[in-house]
Amino acid sequence: MEKINGVATIKLSKSEIELMINSLYMSTTTKIPTEQNGKWKTPYEALLRDLERILGDYREKEQEHRQKISEEEFLEKTVCQSCE
């Protein structure tokens, strides 16, 4: 039988991503005695790593945007001062 993989696009805010990361971290670091010796955590840890990467990318884009805004403001002030 052929395995079918699907992809879903989910829109989340930065705070929602941070909340999910926090919840997954608490879930995966809690010591729960099971017969599986913690193997149940594997998909949750993978999701946690993915969300941490997404949050890192988000923060990087925010920083780039702030730098771009700062450069534009600097250029506007420089042009206006030289015109006067």
Residue frames as a rotation matrix with the C-alpha (Angstrom) as fourth column:
MET 1
0.579 0.815 0.000 0.00
0.815 -0.579 0.000 0.00
0.000 0.000 -1.000 0.00
GLU 2
-0.238 -0.650 0.722 1.29
0.639 -0.665 -0.387 3.42
0.732 0.369 0.574 -0.95
LYS 3
-0.151 0.104 -0.983 1.74
0.902 -0.392 -0.180 5.96
-0.404 -0.914 -0.034 1.81
ILE 4
0.207 0.293 0.933 0.21
0.669 -0.738 0.084 9.37
0.714 0.607 -0.349 1.17
ASN 5
-0.496 -0.418 -0.761 1.70
0.826 -0.497 -0.266 12.45
-0.267 -0.760 0.592 2.83
GLY 6
0.462 0.701 0.543 -0.34
0.776 -0.616 0.135 15.61
0.429 0.359 -0.829 3.14
VAL 7
-0.757 -0.651 -0.047 0.62
0.615 -0.687 -0.387 19.20
0.220 -0.322 0.921 3.88
ALA 8
0.438 0.891 -0.117 -1.50
0.875 -0.393 0.284 21.70
0.207 -0.227 -0.952 5.79
THR 9
-0.549 -0.523 0.651 -0.95
0.352 -0.852 -0.388 25.44
0.758 0.016 0.652 5.97
ILE 10
0.377 0.611 -0.696 -1.78
0.902 -0.071 0.427 26.83
0.212 -0.788 -0.578 9.40
LYS 11
-0.033 -0.334 0.942 -1.61
0.105 -0.938 -0.329 30.54
0.994 0.088 0.066 10.23
LEU 12
0.463 0.081 -0.883 -0.38
0.868 0.158 0.470 31.25
0.177 -0.984 0.003 13.77
SER 13
0.829 -0.229 0.510 0.65
-0.262 -0.965 -0.007 34.42
0.494 -0.128 -0.860 15.53
LYS 14
-0.197 -0.980 0.000 4.03
-0.337 0.068 -0.939 34.72
0.920 -0.185 -0.344 17.21
SER 15
-0.379 0.093 0.920 2.43
-0.925 -0.055 -0.376 34.37
0.016 -0.994 0.107 20.65
GLU 16
0.731 0.675 0.095 0.56
-0.669 0.738 -0.089 31.23
-0.130 0.002 0.992 19.57
ILE 17
0.505 -0.650 -0.568 3.81
-0.103 0.608 -0.788 29.66
0.857 0.456 0.240 18.36
GLU 18
-0.498 -0.719 0.484 5.51
-0.550 -0.170 -0.818 30.56
0.671 -0.673 -0.311 21.64
LEU 19
0.061 0.627 0.777 2.62
-0.973 0.209 -0.093 29.04
-0.221 -0.750 0.623 23.59
MET 20
0.900 0.256 -0.354 2.80
-0.366 0.884 -0.291 25.83
0.238 0.391 0.889 21.58
ILE 21
0.052 -0.964 -0.262 6.56
-0.174 0.250 -0.952 25.63
0.983 0.095 -0.154 22.11
ASN 22
-0.491 -0.199 0.848 6.12
-0.828 -0.196 -0.525 26.11
0.270 -0.960 -0.069 25.84
SER 23
0.466 0.770 0.436 3.41
-0.844 0.534 -0.041 23.43
-0.264 -0.349 0.899 26.03
LEU 24
0.811 -0.211 -0.545 5.42
-0.166 0.811 -0.560 20.94
0.561 0.545 0.623 23.98
TYR 25
-0.252 -0.956 0.152 8.52
-0.408 -0.037 -0.912 21.60
0.878 -0.292 -0.380 26.07
MET 26
-0.290 0.212 0.933 6.63
-0.952 0.041 -0.305 20.94
-0.103 -0.976 0.190 29.29
SER 27
0.759 0.651 0.030 5.05
-0.637 0.751 -0.173 17.81
-0.135 0.112 0.984 27.83
THR 28
0.677 -0.527 -0.514 8.32
-0.072 0.648 -0.759 16.35
0.733 0.550 0.400 26.58
THR 29
-0.390 -0.878 0.277 10.35
-0.400 -0.109 -0.910 17.10
0.829 -0.465 -0.309 29.70
THR 30
0.234 0.551 0.801 7.81
-0.972 0.119 0.202 15.64
0.016 -0.826 0.564 32.11
LYS 31
-0.832 -0.534 -0.152 8.89
-0.520 0.845 -0.125 12.26
0.195 -0.025 -0.981 33.42
ILE 32
0.278 0.950 0.141 6.07
-0.955 0.289 -0.061 9.80
-0.099 -0.118 0.988 32.88
PRO 33
-0.596 -0.502 0.627 6.60
-0.467 0.852 0.238 6.10
-0.653 -0.151 -0.742 33.59
THR 34
0.527 0.727 -0.441 5.52
-0.806 0.261 -0.532 4.18
-0.271 0.635 0.723 30.50
GLU 35
0.570 -0.270 0.776 6.36
0.206 0.961 0.183 0.85
-0.796 0.056 0.603 28.94
GLN 36
0.874 -0.155 0.460 7.70
0.456 -0.063 -0.888 2.65
0.167 0.986 0.016 25.87
ASN 37
0.123 -0.886 -0.448 10.66
0.885 -0.106 0.454 4.25
-0.450 -0.452 0.770 27.72
GLY 38
-0.059 -0.094 -0.994 9.89
0.047 -0.995 0.091 7.71
-0.997 -0.042 0.063 26.36
LYS 39
-0.812 -0.249 0.529 9.48
0.499 0.175 0.849 6.71
-0.303 0.953 -0.018 22.70
TRP 40
0.203 0.965 0.168 6.05
0.967 -0.170 -0.191 8.34
-0.156 0.201 -0.967 22.74
LYS 41
0.358 -0.117 -0.926 7.87
0.240 -0.947 0.212 11.70
-0.902 -0.298 -0.311 22.94
THR 42
-0.493 -0.744 0.451 9.58
0.613 0.071 0.787 11.38
-0.618 0.664 0.421 19.55
PRO 43
-0.124 0.446 0.887 6.87
0.909 -0.308 0.281 13.02
0.398 0.841 -0.367 17.36
TYR 44
0.857 0.453 -0.247 6.34
0.516 -0.749 0.416 15.76
0.004 -0.484 -0.875 19.96
GLU 45
0.204 -0.879 -0.432 10.06
0.330 -0.354 0.875 16.50
-0.922 -0.321 0.218 20.12
ALA 46
-0.538 -0.347 0.768 10.17
0.821 -0.010 0.571 16.69
-0.190 0.938 0.291 16.32
LEU 47
0.376 0.761 0.528 7.25
0.785 -0.565 0.255 19.13
0.492 0.319 -0.810 16.31
LEU 48
0.773 -0.163 -0.613 8.97
0.396 -0.632 0.667 21.16
-0.496 -0.758 -0.424 19.05
ARG 49
-0.304 -0.952 0.012 12.16
0.532 -0.159 0.832 21.43
-0.790 0.260 0.555 16.95
ASP 50
-0.355 0.245 0.902 10.13
0.899 -0.178 0.401 22.47
0.259 0.953 -0.157 13.89
LEU 51
0.716 0.694 0.078 8.27
0.629 -0.689 0.359 25.17
0.303 -0.208 -0.930 15.84
GLU 52
0.463 -0.639 -0.614 11.51
0.382 -0.481 0.789 26.48
-0.799 -0.600 0.021 17.35
ARG 53
-0.578 -0.655 0.487 12.96
0.704 -0.097 0.704 26.76
-0.413 0.749 0.517 13.83
ILE 54
0.035 0.699 0.715 9.83
0.855 -0.392 0.341 28.55
0.518 0.599 -0.611 12.62
LEU 55
0.857 0.268 -0.441 10.00
0.489 -0.694 0.529 30.97
-0.164 -0.669 -0.725 15.57
GLY 56
-0.037 -0.958 -0.286 13.68
0.490 -0.267 0.830 31.61
-0.871 -0.109 0.479 14.83
ASP 57
-0.564 -0.097 0.820 12.85
0.821 -0.169 0.545 32.39
0.085 0.981 0.175 11.20
TYR 58
0.495 0.842 0.214 10.03
0.766 -0.539 0.351 34.68
0.411 -0.010 -0.912 12.35
ARG 59
0.680 -0.295 -0.671 12.34
0.408 -0.608 0.681 36.59
-0.609 -0.737 -0.294 14.68
GLU 60
-0.432 -0.877 0.212 14.96
0.634 -0.128 0.763 36.90
-0.642 0.463 0.611 11.95
LYS 61
-0.262 0.430 0.864 12.39
0.851 -0.320 0.417 38.41
0.456 0.844 -0.282 9.56
GLU 62
0.793 0.539 -0.284 11.25
0.606 -0.652 0.455 40.82
0.060 -0.533 -0.844 12.30
GLN 63
0.232 -0.809 -0.539 14.85
0.432 -0.411 0.803 41.96
-0.871 -0.419 0.255 12.79
GLU 64
-0.621 -0.437 0.651 15.37
0.760 -0.129 0.637 42.44
-0.194 0.890 0.412 9.05
HIS 65
0.226 0.804 0.550 12.16
0.815 -0.465 0.346 44.49
0.534 0.370 -0.760 8.89
ARG 66
0.791 0.028 -0.611 13.27
0.479 -0.650 0.591 46.69
-0.380 -0.760 -0.528 11.82
GLN 67
-0.237 -0.960 -0.151 16.64
0.516 -0.256 0.818 47.29
-0.823 0.116 0.556 10.16
LYS 68
-0.471 0.134 0.872 14.98
0.854 -0.178 0.488 48.20
0.221 0.975 -0.030 6.88
ILE 69
0.646 0.758 0.088 12.64
0.682 -0.626 0.379 50.67
0.342 -0.185 -0.921 8.63
SER 70
0.533 -0.518 -0.669 15.59
0.434 -0.512 0.742 52.20
-0.727 -0.685 -0.048 10.51
GLU 71
-0.546 -0.768 0.334 17.58
0.666 -0.156 0.729 52.64
-0.508 0.621 0.597 7.28
GLU 72
-0.137 0.585 0.800 14.60
0.849 -0.346 0.398 54.26
0.510 0.734 -0.449 5.53
GLU 73
0.831 0.433 -0.349 14.03
0.556 -0.667 0.496 56.66
-0.018 -0.606 -0.795 8.45
PHE 74
0.106 -0.888 -0.447 17.72
0.485 -0.346 0.803 57.57
-0.868 -0.302 0.395 8.45
LEU 75
-0.635 -0.342 0.692 17.70
0.766 -0.164 0.621 58.26
-0.099 0.925 0.366 4.73
GLU 76
0.322 0.835 0.447 14.52
0.798 -0.493 0.347 60.38
0.510 0.245 -0.825 5.02
LYS 77
0.789 -0.066 -0.611 16.06
0.434 -0.644 0.630 62.50
-0.435 -0.762 -0.479 7.78
THR 78
-0.264 -0.964 -0.033 19.31
0.562 -0.181 0.807 62.91
-0.784 0.194 0.590 5.86
VAL 79
-0.457 0.161 0.875 17.52
0.842 -0.238 0.484 64.03
0.286 0.958 -0.027 2.68
CYS 80
0.606 0.787 0.118 15.22
0.695 -0.596 0.402 66.42
0.387 -0.161 -0.908 4.52
GLN 81
0.561 -0.457 -0.690 18.06
0.447 -0.535 0.717 68.05
-0.697 -0.711 -0.096 6.47
SER 82
-0.534 -0.821 0.204 20.13
0.608 -0.205 0.767 68.63
-0.588 0.533 0.609 3.35
CYS 83
-0.147 0.580 0.801 17.13
0.888 -0.280 0.366 70.17
0.436 0.765 -0.474 1.54
GLU 84
0.775 0.547 -0.318 16.64
0.632 -0.652 0.419 72.81
0.022 -0.526 -0.850 4.24
